[in-house]
């Protein structure tokens, strides 16, 4: 880093993680984001919670699934869908077989059409332990999805602001937050519009000119 002419980070808030005496070298270069011009309302009148990513420790899907299992009789109308595959596949199929058999949990594996997956959702849950530039979160915003974000990632305020286009919560609060959000469809609609606005803001900063 001392001999580098330029250092790139994907998000402005990451700059503070570097020593002050090299910050003048840092340039924010976000990932390129595809262009989506029109807002499309997702399935806000449903109760479909979507998560996207590898079935692995980093994505941290277990807390929400454990909460669903513990409260299985109270969430009969809820559907949790996960797109992705990985080393936790067998674990999930075994540990959460009751959720799967009751139609609450759907493990879709790797999918080709994320557009259809996200458009057919009500809320996007993003519980990761850490992330670089969260492409799946950007995709969710582009389809106007309200977001539940891990409090570990609260520095991603360009993507999610608490009570504006989603909720920022601790691991223990995922299910209770979901259930509360689903009760207020008018608020969900406002959050959905704000998510699309966040997407447009992110896209305006994403340009090949940065490179």
N, C-alpha and C positions, 0 to 999 in steps of 0.2 A: 504493500500500500504506500510506503514511503517513496518508492521509485516510480509509481504509476503517474501518468499524466492526467488521467481521468478515472474516476470511480463511478459506476452507475448503480443506482438503486431503483426499485420499481415503484416505491411509494414514499412520499415526502416524509412521513413520520419516521421512516427507518433511518433518516440522516442522524438523528440524535443518538443512535446506537454506536456511532463512530467517534473516535477521539476528536476534540475540537480543532486540533491543529492540522487535521487533514480534510475537514469538512468543506473547505473552499474548492477541493477537487471534485466534489460530488455533484453529479447531474442526475436528476430524476428522469428515468426513461420508462414509462409505463408500458405494459404489454399492448400490442396492437389489438384493437377491439373492432369487430365487424359492425357494419352500419345497419341499424334497425330503426326506421323512421316513425312507425306508427305504434301507438299504445294499443295493446290487446288485453282486455280484462281476463285474468285467469279465473279458475272455478272457485270464486270466493264464497259461493253459497254451499259448497261441499265441505268436507272435513278431511282433506287429503294432504298429508304432510310428506314432503319429498326431501330426500337427502341424496347427494351425488358424490361418489368417490370410492376409492379402494376400500375393501373390507379389511382394514388393518388398524393397528393401534392409533396411529396419528389422527385418523378421521374421527375417532372417539364417539362412535355410534352407540356404544354400550349403555351409557347412563340413561338415555331416553328409552331404549328398549327395556332396560331393567325396570324403569318406572312404569312402563306400559304393562309389563308382566305382573307387577305388584298390584296394579289397579285394573286388572283385566275386565272385571265386572262393571266398571264405571265408564269404560271407553268403547262400548260396543259399536258405535257409529264411526269411530276413528279408523283411518287407514294410514299406515306408515309404509311408504315405498322407498326402497333404496336401489339406485342404479349403480352398479359397479361390482367388481369381483376381487378376490384376494384370499389371503391366508386364513381369514376368519370365517370363510364361507361355511365350513363344516361345523364350526363352533356355533354359529348363528342358527343353522338348520336344526341343531340338536337342542341348544339351550332355549330357543324361542319357538320350538315346534308348536306349542299351544297357541301362540300369537298367529303363527302361520295357518294352522288348522282352522282358526276362527275368522280368518280373512282380515285380521288387523294388520299383519305384517306381510309385505310382498317383497321378495328378493328377486330383482329383475336380472341380475348379472350385468355383464357389459352390454350396452345398448348403442345402436348406431344413430338413433334419432333423439337427441336431447331436446330438440324443439318440442316434439309431441309430448315428451315426458314432463317438461316444465309447464307447458300450457295447460296440461291436465292436472294442475296442482292448486292448492289453496295457500299453503305457507311453505317456505323453504327454510329448513333447519340446517345451521352450519356450526357444528359443535367441535371443530378441529382443535387439536392441542397446539398446533402452529401452522402457519402458511407463509408462502412467499407472496406471489401475486395471485389472488384467488379467482382463477378464471371461471370456475363453476358458479361462484357468487355473482360475478358480472353477468353471466348468462341468466341467472335467476332474476336479477334486477331488470334485465332487458325485457323480460316477460311479465314485469309488474308484480313480482311476488313479494309480499311482506316477508321479512326475514327474522328468524330467531338466531342470534349470534352469541357465541361463547364470550363470556366476560374477559377471557384471556386475550381476545382479539379486539378489544375495545379501541385500540389505536387505528382500526380500519374505519375511521369516522367519515372518510370520503365515500364509503360504501353503505354503512349503516349508522344511523343516529337513533339513540334510544327514544322510543315513543313517537318517532317521526315516520320512519319507514320500516320499523320493526322493534324488537325488544332485545336488549343486551342483558344476559342473565348468567347466573352460575349453573354448574352442571345439575345441581339438585332441583332446579326450577324449570327444567324443560317442559315436562308434561303439564304442570299447573299453568305455566304461561300459555301453552298451546290452547288449553281448554278455555282460559279466560279470553284469549284473542278471538276464538271461534264464536264466542257469545255476542260479539259486537261487530256485526257485518258492516255497519256504516264506517266504523273506524278502520276495518280491514280495507275498505275501498279507498279511503284517504291514504293509508299506508301504501297501497298498491300504486297509486298515482305518484307518490313520493319516490318509490323505488324506481319507477321509470325515469323520473327526473334525475335521480342519482346516476342512472345509467347514461343519460345524455351528457351529464357533466363529466363523467369519466371518459366518455368517448371523445369529448371536445379536447381533452388533454392527451389523447392517444393519437400519435402521428408518426409516420415514417420519417418526418423531418427531424424528430428527436434523435434518431439514429444518425 
